[in-house]
Amino acid sequence: GDGFSYHPEKLSMERTDDEAFGPTDRIGQLTMRNLDIQDTRAKLDLYRQQGQLDGGQFDLT
């Protein structure tokens, strides 16, 4: 879909004749990354619930 990070036509690695990794490898890596992001969010939420993090807004500029 439009919101996906993986677009084969945008990756130069997909346009080589002897690519080291295929689309399945990349999808697997993105899946692992998404799980890592979910784990991080869950851990941050736990820290917030325990009072270790302020629930306020942060300015990241």
mmJSON file of the N, C-alpha and C atoms, coordinates in Angstrom:
{"data_MODEL":{"atom_site":{
"group_PDB":["ATOM","ATOM","ATOM","ATOM","ATOM","ATOM","ATOM","ATOM","ATOM","ATOM","ATOM","ATOM","ATOM","ATOM","ATOM","ATOM","ATOM","ATOM","ATOM","ATOM","ATOM","ATOM","ATOM","ATOM","ATOM","ATOM","ATOM","ATOM","ATOM","ATOM","ATOM","ATOM","ATOM","ATOM","ATOM","ATOM","ATOM","ATOM","ATOM","ATOM","ATOM","ATOM","ATOM","ATOM","ATOM","ATOM","ATOM","ATOM","ATOM","ATOM","ATOM","ATOM","ATOM","ATOM","ATOM","ATOM","ATOM","ATOM","ATOM","ATOM","ATOM","ATOM","ATOM","ATOM","ATOM","ATOM","ATOM","ATOM","ATOM","ATOM","ATOM","ATOM","ATOM","ATOM","ATOM","ATOM","ATOM","ATOM","ATOM","ATOM","ATOM","ATOM","ATOM","ATOM","ATOM","ATOM","ATOM","ATOM","ATOM","ATOM","ATOM","ATOM","ATOM","ATOM","ATOM","ATOM","ATOM","ATOM","ATOM","ATOM","ATOM","ATOM","ATOM","ATOM","ATOM","ATOM","ATOM","ATOM","ATOM","ATOM","ATOM","ATOM","ATOM","ATOM","ATOM","ATOM","ATOM","ATOM","ATOM","ATOM","ATOM","ATOM","ATOM","ATOM","ATOM","ATOM","ATOM","ATOM","ATOM","ATOM","ATOM","ATOM","ATOM","ATOM","ATOM","ATOM","ATOM","ATOM","ATOM","ATOM","ATOM","ATOM","ATOM","ATOM","ATOM","ATOM","ATOM","ATOM","ATOM","ATOM","ATOM","ATOM","ATOM","ATOM","ATOM","ATOM","ATOM","ATOM","ATOM","ATOM","ATOM","ATOM","ATOM","ATOM","ATOM","ATOM","ATOM","ATOM","ATOM","ATOM","ATOM","ATOM","ATOM","ATOM","ATOM","ATOM","ATOM","ATOM","ATOM","ATOM","ATOM","ATOM","ATOM"],
"id":[1,2,3,4,5,6,7,8,9,10,11,12,13,14,15,16,17,18,19,20,21,22,23,24,25,26,27,28,29,30,31,32,33,34,35,36,37,38,39,40,41,42,43,44,45,46,47,48,49,50,51,52,53,54,55,56,57,58,59,60,61,62,63,64,65,66,67,68,69,70,71,72,73,74,75,76,77,78,79,80,81,82,83,84,85,86,87,88,89,90,91,92,93,94,95,96,97,98,99,100,101,102,103,104,105,106,107,108,109,110,111,112,113,114,115,116,117,118,119,120,121,122,123,124,125,126,127,128,129,130,131,132,133,134,135,136,137,138,139,140,141,142,143,144,145,146,147,148,149,150,151,152,153,154,155,156,157,158,159,160,161,162,163,164,165,166,167,168,169,170,171,172,173,174,175,176,177,178,179,180,181,182,183],
"type_symbol":["N","C","C","N","C","C","N","C","C","N","C","C","N","C","C","N","C","C","N","C","C","N","C","C","N","C","C","N","C","C","N","C","C","N","C","C","N","C","C","N","C","C","N","C","C","N","C","C","N","C","C","N","C","C","N","C","C","N","C","C","N","C","C","N","C","C","N","C","C","N","C","C","N","C","C","N","C","C","N","C","C","N","C","C","N","C","C","N","C","C","N","C","C","N","C","C","N","C","C","N","C","C","N","C","C","N","C","C","N","C","C","N","C","C","N","C","C","N","C","C","N","C","C","N","C","C","N","C","C","N","C","C","N","C","C","N","C","C","N","C","C","N","C","C","N","C","C","N","C","C","N","C","C","N","C","C","N","C","C","N","C","C","N","C","C","N","C","C","N","C","C","N","C","C","N","C","C","N","C","C","N","C","C"],
"label_atom_id":["N","CA","C","N","CA","C","N","CA","C","N","CA","C","N","CA","C","N","CA","C","N","CA","C","N","CA","C","N","CA","C","N","CA","C","N","CA","C","N","CA","C","N","CA","C","N","CA","C","N","CA","C","N","CA","C","N","CA","C","N","CA","C","N","CA","C","N","CA","C","N","CA","C","N","CA","C","N","CA","C","N","CA","C","N","CA","C","N","CA","C","N","CA","C","N","CA","C","N","CA","C","N","CA","C","N","CA","C","N","CA","C","N","CA","C","N","CA","C","N","CA","C","N","CA","C","N","CA","C","N","CA","C","N","CA","C","N","CA","C","N","CA","C","N","CA","C","N","CA","C","N","CA","C","N","CA","C","N","CA","C","N","CA","C","N","CA","C","N","CA","C","N","CA","C","N","CA","C","N","CA","C","N","CA","C","N","CA","C","N","CA","C","N","CA","C","N","CA","C","N","CA","C","N","CA","C","N","CA","C","N","CA","C"],
"label_alt_id":[null,null,null,null,null,null,null,null,null,null,null,null,null,null,null,null,null,null,null,null,null,null,null,null,null,null,null,null,null,null,null,null,null,null,null,null,null,null,null,null,null,null,null,null,null,null,null,null,null,null,null,null,null,null,null,null,null,null,null,null,null,null,null,null,null,null,null,null,null,null,null,null,null,null,null,null,null,null,null,null,null,null,null,null,null,null,null,null,null,null,null,null,null,null,null,null,null,null,null,null,null,null,null,null,null,null,null,null,null,null,null,null,null,null,null,null,null,null,null,null,null,null,null,null,null,null,null,null,null,null,null,null,null,null,null,null,null,null,null,null,null,null,null,null,null,null,null,null,null,null,null,null,null,null,null,null,null,null,null,null,null,null,null,null,null,null,null,null,null,null,null,null,null,null,null,null,null,null,null,null,null,null,null],
"label_comp_id":["GLY","GLY","GLY","ASP","ASP","ASP","GLY","GLY","GLY","PHE","PHE","PHE","SER","SER","SER","TYR","TYR","TYR","HIS","HIS","HIS","PRO","PRO","PRO","GLU","GLU","GLU","LYS","LYS","LYS","LEU","LEU","LEU","SER","SER","SER","MET","MET","MET","GLU","GLU","GLU","ARG","ARG","ARG","THR","THR","THR","ASP","ASP","ASP","ASP","ASP","ASP","GLU","GLU","GLU","ALA","ALA","ALA","PHE","PHE","PHE","GLY","GLY","GLY","PRO","PRO","PRO","THR","THR","THR","ASP","ASP","ASP","ARG","ARG","ARG","ILE","ILE","ILE","GLY","GLY","GLY","GLN","GLN","GLN","LEU","LEU","LEU","THR","THR","THR","MET","MET","MET","ARG","ARG","ARG","ASN","ASN","ASN","LEU","LEU","LEU","ASP","ASP","ASP","ILE","ILE","ILE","GLN","GLN","GLN","ASP","ASP","ASP","THR","THR","THR","ARG","ARG","ARG","ALA","ALA","ALA","LYS","LYS","LYS","LEU","LEU","LEU","ASP","ASP","ASP","LEU","LEU","LEU","TYR","TYR","TYR","ARG","ARG","ARG","GLN","GLN","GLN","GLN","GLN","GLN","GLY","GLY","GLY","GLN","GLN","GLN","LEU","LEU","LEU","ASP","ASP","ASP","GLY","GLY","GLY","GLY","GLY","GLY","GLN","GLN","GLN","PHE","PHE","PHE","ASP","ASP","ASP","LEU","LEU","LEU","THR","THR","THR"],
"label_asym_id":["A","A","A","A","A","A","A","A","A","A","A","A","A","A","A","A","A","A","A","A","A","A","A","A","A","A","A","A","A","A","A","A","A","A","A","A","A","A","A","A","A","A","A","A","A","A","A","A","A","A","A","A","A","A","A","A","A","A","A","A","A","A","A","A","A","A","A","A","A","A","A","A","A","A","A","A","A","A","A","A","A","A","A","A","A","A","A","A","A","A","A","A","A","A","A","A","A","A","A","A","A","A","A","A","A","A","A","A","A","A","A","A","A","A","A","A","A","A","A","A","A","A","A","A","A","A","A","A","A","A","A","A","A","A","A","A","A","A","A","A","A","A","A","A","A","A","A","A","A","A","A","A","A","A","A","A","A","A","A","A","A","A","A","A","A","A","A","A","A","A","A","A","A","A","A","A","A","A","A","A","A","A","A"],
"label_entity_id":["1","1","1","1","1","1","1","1","1","1","1","1","1","1","1","1","1","1","1","1","1","1","1","1","1","1","1","1","1","1","1","1","1","1","1","1","1","1","1","1","1","1","1","1","1","1","1","1","1","1","1","1","1","1","1","1","1","1","1","1","1","1","1","1","1","1","1","1","1","1","1","1","1","1","1","1","1","1","1","1","1","1","1","1","1","1","1","1","1","1","1","1","1","1","1","1","1","1","1","1","1","1","1","1","1","1","1","1","1","1","1","1","1","1","1","1","1","1","1","1","1","1","1","1","1","1","1","1","1","1","1","1","1","1","1","1","1","1","1","1","1","1","1","1","1","1","1","1","1","1","1","1","1","1","1","1","1","1","1","1","1","1","1","1","1","1","1","1","1","1","1","1","1","1","1","1","1","1","1","1","1","1","1"],
"label_seq_id":[1,1,1,2,2,2,3,3,3,4,4,4,5,5,5,6,6,6,7,7,7,8,8,8,9,9,9,10,10,10,11,11,11,12,12,12,13,13,13,14,14,14,15,15,15,16,16,16,17,17,17,18,18,18,19,19,19,20,20,20,21,21,21,22,22,22,23,23,23,24,24,24,25,25,25,26,26,26,27,27,27,28,28,28,29,29,29,30,30,30,31,31,31,32,32,32,33,33,33,34,34,34,35,35,35,36,36,36,37,37,37,38,38,38,39,39,39,40,40,40,41,41,41,42,42,42,43,43,43,44,44,44,45,45,45,46,46,46,47,47,47,48,48,48,49,49,49,50,50,50,51,51,51,52,52,52,53,53,53,54,54,54,55,55,55,56,56,56,57,57,57,58,58,58,59,59,59,60,60,60,61,61,61],
"pdbx_PDB_ins_code":[null,null,null,null,null,null,null,null,null,null,null,null,null,null,null,null,null,null,null,null,null,null,null,null,null,null,null,null,null,null,null,null,null,null,null,null,null,null,null,null,null,null,null,null,null,null,null,null,null,null,null,null,null,null,null,null,null,null,null,null,null,null,null,null,null,null,null,null,null,null,null,null,null,null,null,null,null,null,null,null,null,null,null,null,null,null,null,null,null,null,null,null,null,null,null,null,null,null,null,null,null,null,null,null,null,null,null,null,null,null,null,null,null,null,null,null,null,null,null,null,null,null,null,null,null,null,null,null,null,null,null,null,null,null,null,null,null,null,null,null,null,null,null,null,null,null,null,null,null,null,null,null,null,null,null,null,null,null,null,null,null,null,null,null,null,null,null,null,null,null,null,null,null,null,null,null,null,null,null,null,null,null,null],
"Cartn_x":[0.799,0.0,0.847,0.189,0.878,1.674,1.236,1.912,3.084,3.343,4.426,5.783,6.787,8.151,8.849,8.403,9.113,8.484,9.223,8.795,9.951,9.872,10.994,11.512,10.628,11.06,11.932,11.919,12.717,14.083,14.3,15.547,16.485,17.676,18.634,19.072,19.054,19.462,18.561,17.324,16.38,16.617,17.447,17.633,18.942,19.59,20.837,20.559,21.465,21.28,21.588,22.55,22.959,22.794,21.577,21.309,21.607,22.196,22.542,21.319,20.357,19.15,17.938,16.896,15.679,14.593,13.448,12.333,11.898,11.938,11.533,12.454,13.752,14.705,14.404,14.09,13.823,12.518,11.497,10.229,10.458,11.269,11.588,12.283,13.206,13.914,12.962,12.055,11.084,10.146,9.771,8.927,9.635,10.913,11.685,11.788,11.963,12.061,10.745,9.625,8.322,8.102,8.535,8.42,9.282,10.464,11.353,10.7,10.057,9.368,8.229,7.463,6.372,6.899,8.0,8.602,9.052,9.653,10.122,8.955,7.876,6.699,6.118,6.052,5.519,6.39,7.702,8.624,8.487,8.385,8.203,6.883,5.828,4.542,4.642,5.355,5.567,6.308,7.368,8.121,7.23,6.368,5.46,4.487,3.929,2.993,3.657,4.927,5.663,6.131,5.873,6.263,7.705,8.361,9.755,9.885,8.793,8.775,7.636,7.862,6.821,5.906,4.624,3.676,3.477,4.274,4.108,4.623,4.489,4.958,6.43,7.16,8.571,8.824,9.683,10.077,11.405,11.397,12.586,13.341,13.214,13.922,15.297],
"Cartn_y":[-1.184,0.0,1.254,2.36,3.652,3.933,3.398,3.662,2.746,1.796,0.847,1.486,1.001,1.508,0.881,-0.286,-1.058,-0.845,-0.24,-0.07,-0.52,-1.718,-2.259,-1.315,-0.559,0.314,1.47,1.737,2.827,2.365,1.081,0.553,0.127,0.694,0.347,-1.106,-1.671,-3.066,-4.025,-3.633,-4.486,-4.468,-3.541,-3.397,-4.011,-4.818,-5.451,-6.865,-7.396,-8.747,-9.821,-9.566,-10.585,-10.071,-9.688,-9.122,-10.139,-9.658,-10.527,-10.88,-9.988,-10.203,-9.949,-10.707,-10.547,-9.846,-9.645,-8.967,-9.653,-10.973,-11.7,-11.369,-11.26,-10.893,-9.505,-8.589,-7.224,-7.135,-7.857,-7.875,-8.452,-9.503,-10.084,-9.084,-8.319,-7.305,-6.212,-5.783,-4.758,-5.278,-6.55,-7.157,-7.133,-7.504,-7.483,-6.059,-5.096,-3.692,-3.222,-3.604,-3.227,-3.827,-5.079,-5.707,-4.973,-4.537,-3.783,-2.466,-1.798,-0.54,-0.79,-1.861,-2.2,-2.489,-3.23,-3.531,-2.255,-1.342,-0.085,0.744,0.806,1.555,0.951,-0.376,-1.05,-0.756,-0.784,-0.508,0.942,1.885,3.285,3.498,2.8,2.908,2.357,1.255,0.69,1.687,2.293,3.285,4.464,4.881,5.993,5.61,4.4,3.929,3.83,3.511,3.396,4.753,5.814,7.146,7.495,6.66,6.919,7.935,8.147,9.127,10.1,11.346,12.351,12.16,12.267,12.079,13.309,14.36,15.616,15.574,16.697,16.844,17.237,16.741,17.048,17.824,18.816,19.579,19.027,18.4,17.743,18.608,19.916,20.787,21.139],
"Cartn_z":[0.0,0.0,0.0,-0.009,-0.05,1.215,2.354,3.61,3.894,3.021,3.255,3.01,3.731,3.57,2.378,1.97,0.953,-0.419,-1.312,-2.692,-3.578,-4.199,-4.973,-6.045,-6.667,-7.757,-7.262,-5.965,-5.404,-4.906,-4.848,-4.301,-5.418,-5.451,-6.502,-6.394,-5.185,-5.003,-5.773,-6.012,-6.724,-8.23,-8.71,-10.152,-10.642,-9.842,-10.265,-10.75,-11.554,-12.077,-11.047,-10.18,-9.21,-7.778,-7.445,-6.127,-5.019,-3.94,-2.813,-1.98,-1.939,-1.16,-2.035,-1.801,-2.574,-1.782,-2.399,-1.736,-0.445,-0.418,0.789,1.958,1.678,2.729,3.277,2.39,2.83,3.616,3.171,3.906,5.297,5.39,6.695,7.599,7.051,7.838,8.293,7.418,7.805,8.885,8.797,9.824,11.169,11.18,12.422,12.96,12.091,12.516,13.118,12.502,13.034,14.418,14.612,15.926,16.946,16.536,17.415,17.837,16.899,17.202,18.18,17.977,18.887,20.287,20.374,21.674,22.375,21.622,22.196,22.705,21.941,22.378,23.644,23.697,24.883,26.103,25.923,27.029,27.494,26.562,26.936,27.669,27.232,27.912,29.336,29.516,30.849,31.74,31.21,31.977,32.369,31.437,31.726,32.836,32.765,33.783,35.151,35.184,36.44,36.96,36.207,36.62,36.305,35.522,35.173,34.042,33.314,32.224,32.461,32.145,32.214,31.012,31.206,30.116,29.264,29.492,28.771,27.353,26.704,25.331,25.331,24.354,24.235,22.95,23.016,21.843,21.349,20.186,19.661,18.66,18.769,17.83,18.315],
"occupancy":[1.0,1.0,1.0,1.0,1.0,1.0,1.0,1.0,1.0,1.0,1.0,1.0,1.0,1.0,1.0,1.0,1.0,1.0,1.0,1.0,1.0,1.0,1.0,1.0,1.0,1.0,1.0,1.0,1.0,1.0,1.0,1.0,1.0,1.0,1.0,1.0,1.0,1.0,1.0,1.0,1.0,1.0,1.0,1.0,1.0,1.0,1.0,1.0,1.0,1.0,1.0,1.0,1.0,1.0,1.0,1.0,1.0,1.0,1.0,1.0,1.0,1.0,1.0,1.0,1.0,1.0,1.0,1.0,1.0,1.0,1.0,1.0,1.0,1.0,1.0,1.0,1.0,1.0,1.0,1.0,1.0,1.0,1.0,1.0,1.0,1.0,1.0,1.0,1.0,1.0,1.0,1.0,1.0,1.0,1.0,1.0,1.0,1.0,1.0,1.0,1.0,1.0,1.0,1.0,1.0,1.0,1.0,1.0,1.0,1.0,1.0,1.0,1.0,1.0,1.0,1.0,1.0,1.0,1.0,1.0,1.0,1.0,1.0,1.0,1.0,1.0,1.0,1.0,1.0,1.0,1.0,1.0,1.0,1.0,1.0,1.0,1.0,1.0,1.0,1.0,1.0,1.0,1.0,1.0,1.0,1.0,1.0,1.0,1.0,1.0,1.0,1.0,1.0,1.0,1.0,1.0,1.0,1.0,1.0,1.0,1.0,1.0,1.0,1.0,1.0,1.0,1.0,1.0,1.0,1.0,1.0,1.0,1.0,1.0,1.0,1.0,1.0,1.0,1.0,1.0,1.0,1.0,1.0],
"B_iso_or_equiv":[0.0,0.0,0.0,0.0,0.0,0.0,0.0,0.0,0.0,0.0,0.0,0.0,0.0,0.0,0.0,0.0,0.0,0.0,0.0,0.0,0.0,0.0,0.0,0.0,0.0,0.0,0.0,0.0,0.0,0.0,0.0,0.0,0.0,0.0,0.0,0.0,0.0,0.0,0.0,0.0,0.0,0.0,0.0,0.0,0.0,0.0,0.0,0.0,0.0,0.0,0.0,0.0,0.0,0.0,0.0,0.0,0.0,0.0,0.0,0.0,0.0,0.0,0.0,0.0,0.0,0.0,0.0,0.0,0.0,0.0,0.0,0.0,0.0,0.0,0.0,0.0,0.0,0.0,0.0,0.0,0.0,0.0,0.0,0.0,0.0,0.0,0.0,0.0,0.0,0.0,0.0,0.0,0.0,0.0,0.0,0.0,0.0,0.0,0.0,0.0,0.0,0.0,0.0,0.0,0.0,0.0,0.0,0.0,0.0,0.0,0.0,0.0,0.0,0.0,0.0,0.0,0.0,0.0,0.0,0.0,0.0,0.0,0.0,0.0,0.0,0.0,0.0,0.0,0.0,0.0,0.0,0.0,0.0,0.0,0.0,0.0,0.0,0.0,0.0,0.0,0.0,0.0,0.0,0.0,0.0,0.0,0.0,0.0,0.0,0.0,0.0,0.0,0.0,0.0,0.0,0.0,0.0,0.0,0.0,0.0,0.0,0.0,0.0,0.0,0.0,0.0,0.0,0.0,0.0,0.0,0.0,0.0,0.0,0.0,0.0,0.0,0.0,0.0,0.0,0.0,0.0,0.0,0.0],
"pdbx_formal_charge":[null,null,null,null,null,null,null,null,null,null,null,null,null,null,null,null,null,null,null,null,null,null,null,null,null,null,null,null,null,null,null,null,null,null,null,null,null,null,null,null,null,null,null,null,null,null,null,null,null,null,null,null,null,null,null,null,null,null,null,null,null,null,null,null,null,null,null,null,null,null,null,null,null,null,null,null,null,null,null,null,null,null,null,null,null,null,null,null,null,null,null,null,null,null,null,null,null,null,null,null,null,null,null,null,null,null,null,null,null,null,null,null,null,null,null,null,null,null,null,null,null,null,null,null,null,null,null,null,null,null,null,null,null,null,null,null,null,null,null,null,null,null,null,null,null,null,null,null,null,null,null,null,null,null,null,null,null,null,null,null,null,null,null,null,null,null,null,null,null,null,null,null,null,null,null,null,null,null,null,null,null,null,null],
"auth_seq_id":[1,1,1,2,2,2,3,3,3,4,4,4,5,5,5,6,6,6,7,7,7,8,8,8,9,9,9,10,10,10,11,11,11,12,12,12,13,13,13,14,14,14,15,15,15,16,16,16,17,17,17,18,18,18,19,19,19,20,20,20,21,21,21,22,22,22,23,23,23,24,24,24,25,25,25,26,26,26,27,27,27,28,28,28,29,29,29,30,30,30,31,31,31,32,32,32,33,33,33,34,34,34,35,35,35,36,36,36,37,37,37,38,38,38,39,39,39,40,40,40,41,41,41,42,42,42,43,43,43,44,44,44,45,45,45,46,46,46,47,47,47,48,48,48,49,49,49,50,50,50,51,51,51,52,52,52,53,53,53,54,54,54,55,55,55,56,56,56,57,57,57,58,58,58,59,59,59,60,60,60,61,61,61],
"auth_comp_id":["GLY","GLY","GLY","ASP","ASP","ASP","GLY","GLY","GLY","PHE","PHE","PHE","SER","SER","SER","TYR","TYR","TYR","HIS","HIS","HIS","PRO","PRO","PRO","GLU","GLU","GLU","LYS","LYS","LYS","LEU","LEU","LEU","SER","SER","SER","MET","MET","MET","GLU","GLU","GLU","ARG","ARG","ARG","THR","THR","THR","ASP","ASP","ASP","ASP","ASP","ASP","GLU","GLU","GLU","ALA","ALA","ALA","PHE","PHE","PHE","GLY","GLY","GLY","PRO","PRO","PRO","THR","THR","THR","ASP","ASP","ASP","ARG","ARG","ARG","ILE","ILE","ILE","GLY","GLY","GLY","GLN","GLN","GLN","LEU","LEU","LEU","THR","THR","THR","MET","MET","MET","ARG","ARG","ARG","ASN","ASN","ASN","LEU","LEU","LEU","ASP","ASP","ASP","ILE","ILE","ILE","GLN","GLN","GLN","ASP","ASP","ASP","THR","THR","THR","ARG","ARG","ARG","ALA","ALA","ALA","LYS","LYS","LYS","LEU","LEU","LEU","ASP","ASP","ASP","LEU","LEU","LEU","TYR","TYR","TYR","ARG","ARG","ARG","GLN","GLN","GLN","GLN","GLN","GLN","GLY","GLY","GLY","GLN","GLN","GLN","LEU","LEU","LEU","ASP","ASP","ASP","GLY","GLY","GLY","GLY","GLY","GLY","GLN","GLN","GLN","PHE","PHE","PHE","ASP","ASP","ASP","LEU","LEU","LEU","THR","THR","THR"],
"auth_asym_id":["A","A","A","A","A","A","A","A","A","A","A","A","A","A","A","A","A","A","A","A","A","A","A","A","A","A","A","A","A","A","A","A","A","A","A","A","A","A","A","A","A","A","A","A","A","A","A","A","A","A","A","A","A","A","A","A","A","A","A","A","A","A","A","A","A","A","A","A","A","A","A","A","A","A","A","A","A","A","A","A","A","A","A","A","A","A","A","A","A","A","A","A","A","A","A","A","A","A","A","A","A","A","A","A","A","A","A","A","A","A","A","A","A","A","A","A","A","A","A","A","A","A","A","A","A","A","A","A","A","A","A","A","A","A","A","A","A","A","A","A","A","A","A","A","A","A","A","A","A","A","A","A","A","A","A","A","A","A","A","A","A","A","A","A","A","A","A","A","A","A","A","A","A","A","A","A","A","A","A","A","A","A","A"],
"auth_atom_id":["N","CA","C","N","CA","C","N","CA","C","N","CA","C","N","CA","C","N","CA","C","N","CA","C","N","CA","C","N","CA","C","N","CA","C","N","CA","C","N","CA","C","N","CA","C","N","CA","C","N","CA","C","N","CA","C","N","CA","C","N","CA","C","N","CA","C","N","CA","C","N","CA","C","N","CA","C","N","CA","C","N","CA","C","N","CA","C","N","CA","C","N","CA","C","N","CA","C","N","CA","C","N","CA","C","N","CA","C","N","CA","C","N","CA","C","N","CA","C","N","CA","C","N","CA","C","N","CA","C","N","CA","C","N","CA","C","N","CA","C","N","CA","C","N","CA","C","N","CA","C","N","CA","C","N","CA","C","N","CA","C","N","CA","C","N","CA","C","N","CA","C","N","CA","C","N","CA","C","N","CA","C","N","CA","C","N","CA","C","N","CA","C","N","CA","C","N","CA","C","N","CA","C","N","CA","C","N","CA","C","N","CA","C"],
"pdbx_PDB_model_num":[1,1,1,1,1,1,1,1,1,1,1,1,1,1,1,1,1,1,1,1,1,1,1,1,1,1,1,1,1,1,1,1,1,1,1,1,1,1,1,1,1,1,1,1,1,1,1,1,1,1,1,1,1,1,1,1,1,1,1,1,1,1,1,1,1,1,1,1,1,1,1,1,1,1,1,1,1,1,1,1,1,1,1,1,1,1,1,1,1,1,1,1,1,1,1,1,1,1,1,1,1,1,1,1,1,1,1,1,1,1,1,1,1,1,1,1,1,1,1,1,1,1,1,1,1,1,1,1,1,1,1,1,1,1,1,1,1,1,1,1,1,1,1,1,1,1,1,1,1,1,1,1,1,1,1,1,1,1,1,1,1,1,1,1,1,1,1,1,1,1,1,1,1,1,1,1,1,1,1,1,1,1,1]
}}}
